Amino acid sequence: MIINGLGLTPIKDTDGNPDKKKNKLWVRFVDPDSDEILAKEYEVNAEDLSDDQAIWHTPAMPSGTKALMQISLNK
């Protein structure tokens, strides 16, 4: 999955570039009605995270599953 947006890496180094050691992004999927966690949270790899894009593989789920994706910068 690819998410595009702005501000996915808010912590900058002294040169103003995203700090790959400090910026973290976690993703998880929950049932939109019950808030039951459908898949364990996943930390996006630093090399797959930039200021405007995050890339990861979504977990396998049964066909027809409805899920709400939750994204966090601070777990």
Secondary structure as UniProt FT lines:
FT   STRAND          2..4
FT   TURN            14..15
FT   TURN            20..22
FT   STRAND          26..30
FT   TURN            32..34
FT   STRAND          37..43
FT   HELIX           46..48
FT   STRAND          53..55
FT   TURN            63..64
FT   STRAND          68..72
//
